[in-house]
Structures are given as structure tokens and as C-alpha cells.
Amino acid sequence: MVKASLMAMVLMSVCISSLISFALAVEKFKVVGKVYCDTCRVEFETKLSEPIPGATVKLECRKVRDEAVTYSREAVTNATGGYSIPVEGDHEAEICKVSVEKSPRADCNEKMEAWEKSQVELTTQDGLADPITTANNLGFKKKEALPGCPQVLKDMGFPLTP
């Protein structure tokens, strides 16, 4: 009888601690994306664009009212220019953006105004259940466009000016 009641207490303790852990669990998200080199200096990706390994990106979440930073985390891109940033907590009442910080390439380190930041939603209150959020691809511009760019742009249907 003593063994049975001891076993019941142990089991109840495990259940209660599991329930408390579940209730206090920190929601986790992951922001993924890619950083590329705009080799044609057109501020969008082409077939000549190249991934940038070793680029630094930064995720920041800020309060809407006073723009105070509530969460910040950096990551470095892998060999294919991809990154993955783990995120703790739900950021429903905040604006979160991923931005390019630094390129390791001296020939491709000029930030693109249109693609230096990407806003991401990091909340379970938006109706989406996926914990992985994909940011828009971000990039840097090459110092000088590659010689093959005019043909690539022509193939894409862009008129070339003389």
C-alpha cells in the first residue's frame, strides 16, 4: 500500500511539473533567409547573382509605440548564403525586421536600399502555425556589374538603353 501511494505521488509530481513546464514554455520561432550579391547592380536577383557566405544579418524586434528594442540576435550566412536565426518568445505587438549588416566581400559590400531589410511576423496570433518564417532575400551590390549583365537583362525582357 505504501509503495502504491508513493508511486502515485511520484507520478503526480511528474505530471504537475510537466504541466507547469508546458504552461511556462517559451515559444520558439526560426527566421530563415538568404543573402546574395547583386552582380548586375539592378537591386533584384538574376541568374548571375551569387550567394554570400559569411555575411552577417541581424534580427531586431521593436515596440511599436516607442521603438525600444525588445529582441536582437545576429547570424552569419553559411556556404550557400543561407541563415537561420532562432527566436524566443512571441512578438505580436512588435515590428521585427532582418537586416544585412556586413558582407565579407570587398567587391560586393554596398547595401541595397530596397533589399537591406525584410519585415517578418513572429507570433502565433496571426493564424499561422508554422514556427519557421522565411524572410525576403537580402543582398549587397557588386562594385561593378559583370560584363554578362546586359544580355541577362535583355533575356529577362528589360529594354537596354544605349
C-alpha positions as a LaTeX table, in Angstrom:
\begin{tabular}{lrrr}
\hline
Residue & $x$ (\AA) & $y$ (\AA) & $z$ (\AA) \\
\hline
Met1 & 0.00 & 0.00 & 0.00 \\
Val2 & 2.85 & 2.39 & 0.89 \\
Lys3 & 4.56 & 1.52 & $-2.41$ \\
Ala4 & 1.38 & 2.26 & $-4.37$ \\
Ser5 & 0.80 & 5.64 & $-2.71$ \\
Leu6 & 4.50 & 6.56 & $-3.13$ \\
Met7 & 4.28 & 5.60 & $-6.80$ \\
Ala8 & 1.10 & 7.69 & $-7.19$ \\
Met9 & 2.79 & 10.73 & $-5.60$ \\
Val10 & 5.82 & 10.42 & $-7.86$ \\
Leu11 & 3.59 & 10.10 & $-10.91$ \\
Met12 & 1.50 & 13.09 & $-9.81$ \\
Ser13 & 4.67 & 15.16 & $-9.26$ \\
Val14 & 5.91 & 14.33 & $-12.75$ \\
Cys15 & 2.54 & 15.26 & $-14.27$ \\
Ile16 & 2.34 & 18.56 & $-12.38$ \\
Ser17 & 5.90 & 19.55 & $-13.26$ \\
Ser18 & 5.25 & 18.67 & $-16.92$ \\
Leu19 & 2.10 & 20.78 & $-16.87$ \\
Ile20 & 3.95 & 23.71 & $-15.32$ \\
Ser21 & 6.78 & 23.36 & $-17.88$ \\
Phe22 & 4.23 & 23.31 & $-20.69$ \\
Ala23 & 2.45 & 26.39 & $-19.33$ \\
Leu24 & 5.69 & 28.35 & $-18.94$ \\
Ala25 & 7.25 & 27.12 & $-22.17$ \\
Val26 & 8.87 & 29.82 & $-24.30$ \\
Glu27 & 7.50 & 29.82 & $-27.81$ \\
Lys28 & 10.26 & 29.34 & $-30.34$ \\
Phe29 & 10.40 & 30.54 & $-33.91$ \\
Lys30 & 13.07 & 30.37 & $-36.55$ \\
Val31 & 13.70 & 33.03 & $-39.20$ \\
Val32 & 15.41 & 31.73 & $-42.32$ \\
Gly33 & 16.62 & 33.52 & $-45.42$ \\
Lys34 & 19.39 & 34.11 & $-47.92$ \\
Val35 & 21.92 & 36.86 & $-48.65$ \\
Tyr36 & 23.14 & 37.35 & $-52.20$ \\
Cys37 & 25.45 & 39.54 & $-54.26$ \\
Asp38 & 23.67 & 41.58 & $-56.93$ \\
Thr39 & 26.31 & 41.20 & $-59.62$ \\
Cys40 & 24.33 & 43.32 & $-62.11$ \\
Arg41 & 23.63 & 46.26 & $-59.76$ \\
Val42 & 19.89 & 46.18 & $-60.56$ \\
Glu43 & 18.67 & 45.56 & $-56.97$ \\
Phe44 & 16.96 & 42.25 & $-57.75$ \\
Glu45 & 18.20 & 38.71 & $-58.28$ \\
Thr46 & 19.23 & 37.46 & $-61.70$ \\
Lys47 & 20.76 & 34.19 & $-62.83$ \\
Leu48 & 24.18 & 35.84 & $-62.33$ \\
Ser49 & 23.51 & 36.69 & $-58.66$ \\
Glu50 & 25.80 & 34.89 & $-56.22$ \\
Pro51 & 25.23 & 33.75 & $-52.63$ \\
Ile52 & 27.39 & 35.44 & $-49.99$ \\
Pro53 & 28.82 & 33.04 & $-47.40$ \\
Gly54 & 29.99 & 34.70 & $-44.18$ \\
Ala55 & 27.64 & 37.71 & $-44.39$ \\
Thr56 & 26.24 & 39.00 & $-41.09$ \\
Val57 & 22.50 & 39.55 & $-40.66$ \\
Lys58 & 20.64 & 40.92 & $-37.65$ \\
Leu59 & 17.10 & 40.36 & $-36.41$ \\
Glu60 & 15.60 & 43.15 & $-34.31$ \\
Cys61 & 12.13 & 43.40 & $-32.80$ \\
Arg62 & 10.95 & 46.80 & $-31.58$ \\
Lys63 & 7.91 & 48.05 & $-29.70$ \\
Val64 & 5.53 & 49.94 & $-31.97$ \\
Arg65 & 4.92 & 52.78 & $-29.52$ \\
Asp66 & 8.43 & 53.89 & $-28.55$ \\
Glu67 & 10.59 & 51.76 & $-30.89$ \\
Ala68 & 12.53 & 50.29 & $-27.96$ \\
Val69 & 14.41 & 47.13 & $-28.97$ \\
Thr70 & 12.88 & 44.09 & $-27.29$ \\
Tyr71 & 14.81 & 41.31 & $-29.05$ \\
Ser72 & 18.03 & 41.27 & $-31.05$ \\
Arg73 & 20.09 & 38.44 & $-32.50$ \\
Glu74 & 22.78 & 38.14 & $-35.19$ \\
Ala75 & 23.64 & 35.27 & $-37.50$ \\
Val76 & 26.24 & 34.53 & $-40.17$ \\
Thr77 & 25.36 & 33.01 & $-43.53$ \\
Asn78 & 26.52 & 29.53 & $-44.50$ \\
Ala79 & 28.26 & 28.37 & $-47.70$ \\
Thr80 & 25.07 & 28.83 & $-49.75$ \\
Gly81 & 24.31 & 32.30 & $-48.35$ \\
Gly82 & 21.56 & 30.93 & $-46.10$ \\
Tyr83 & 20.98 & 31.80 & $-42.47$ \\
Ser84 & 18.78 & 30.59 & $-39.63$ \\
Ile85 & 18.02 & 32.74 & $-36.57$ \\
Pro86 & 16.36 & 31.11 & $-33.55$ \\
Val87 & 13.81 & 33.36 & $-31.82$ \\
Glu88 & 12.43 & 33.08 & $-28.31$ \\
Gly89 & 9.05 & 34.44 & $-27.29$ \\
Asp90 & 6.01 & 35.74 & $-29.12$ \\
His91 & 6.46 & 39.20 & $-30.66$ \\
Glu92 & 2.84 & 40.02 & $-31.51$ \\
Ala93 & 2.90 & 43.69 & $-30.51$ \\
Glu94 & 6.28 & 44.38 & $-32.12$ \\
Ile95 & 7.76 & 45.06 & $-35.53$ \\
Cys96 & 10.54 & 42.59 & $-36.35$ \\
Lys97 & 12.99 & 43.06 & $-39.21$ \\
Val98 & 16.01 & 41.19 & $-40.51$ \\
Ser99 & 18.73 & 43.39 & $-41.98$ \\
Val100 & 22.07 & 42.84 & $-43.66$ \\
Glu101 & 24.89 & 44.14 & $-41.50$ \\
Lys102 & 28.17 & 43.19 & $-43.14$ \\
Ser103 & 29.49 & 41.49 & $-46.27$ \\
Pro104 & 32.84 & 39.72 & $-46.20$ \\
Arg105 & 33.31 & 40.51 & $-49.90$ \\
Ala106 & 35.20 & 43.73 & $-50.62$ \\
Asp107 & 33.88 & 43.65 & $-54.21$ \\
Cys108 & 30.25 & 43.27 & $-53.08$ \\
Asn109 & 29.52 & 45.20 & $-49.90$ \\
Glu110 & 27.29 & 48.10 & $-50.94$ \\
Lys111 & 23.89 & 47.78 & $-49.24$ \\
Met112 & 20.80 & 47.84 & $-51.44$ \\
Glu113 & 18.19 & 50.28 & $-50.21$ \\
Ala114 & 15.30 & 48.07 & $-51.35$ \\
Trp115 & 16.71 & 44.76 & $-50.05$ \\
Glu116 & 18.73 & 45.58 & $-46.95$ \\
Lys117 & 15.77 & 44.79 & $-44.61$ \\
Ser118 & 12.88 & 42.34 & $-44.51$ \\
Gln119 & 9.97 & 42.56 & $-42.06$ \\
Val120 & 8.84 & 39.24 & $-40.52$ \\
Glu121 & 5.88 & 38.19 & $-38.36$ \\
Leu122 & 6.86 & 36.32 & $-35.19$ \\
Thr123 & 3.63 & 35.48 & $-33.43$ \\
Thr124 & 1.19 & 32.62 & $-33.12$ \\
Gln125 & $-1.66$ & 35.17 & $-33.02$ \\
Asp126 & $-1.70$ & 35.66 & $-36.81$ \\
Gly127 & $-3.38$ & 32.35 & $-37.60$ \\
Leu128 & $-0.23$ & 30.69 & $-38.93$ \\
Ala129 & 1.01 & 27.58 & $-37.16$ \\
Asp130 & 4.43 & 27.23 & $-38.79$ \\
Pro131 & 7.28 & 28.15 & $-36.43$ \\
Ile132 & 9.57 & 28.79 & $-39.43$ \\
Thr133 & 9.32 & 32.24 & $-41.02$ \\
Thr134 & 11.06 & 32.90 & $-44.33$ \\
Ala135 & 12.36 & 36.43 & $-44.82$ \\
Asn136 & 12.73 & 38.00 & $-48.26$ \\
Asn137 & 16.19 & 37.51 & $-49.74$ \\
Leu138 & 18.56 & 40.31 & $-48.82$ \\
Gly139 & 21.64 & 41.49 & $-50.64$ \\
Phe140 & 24.59 & 43.70 & $-51.38$ \\
Lys141 & 25.56 & 45.22 & $-54.74$ \\
Lys142 & 28.79 & 44.45 & $-56.52$ \\
Lys143 & 31.08 & 47.46 & $-57.09$ \\
Glu144 & 30.92 & 46.99 & $-60.87$ \\
Ala145 & 28.38 & 44.99 & $-62.89$ \\
Leu146 & 29.55 & 41.81 & $-64.59$ \\
Pro147 & 30.02 & 42.00 & $-68.39$ \\
Gly148 & 27.24 & 39.44 & $-68.98$ \\
Cys149 & 24.56 & 41.54 & $-67.26$ \\
Pro150 & 23.22 & 43.39 & $-70.32$ \\
Gln151 & 22.44 & 40.10 & $-72.05$ \\
Val152 & 20.82 & 38.62 & $-68.93$ \\
Leu153 & 18.62 & 41.69 & $-68.54$ \\
Lys154 & 17.72 & 41.62 & $-72.24$ \\
Asp155 & 16.78 & 37.92 & $-71.87$ \\
Met156 & 14.55 & 38.90 & $-68.95$ \\
Gly157 & 12.70 & 41.40 & $-71.17$ \\
Phe158 & 14.23 & 44.63 & $-69.91$ \\
Pro159 & 14.93 & 47.19 & $-72.64$ \\
Leu160 & 18.54 & 48.29 & $-72.78$ \\
Thr161 & 19.27 & 51.97 & $-73.14$ \\
Pro162 & 22.25 & 52.98 & $-75.28$ \\
\hline
\end{tabular}
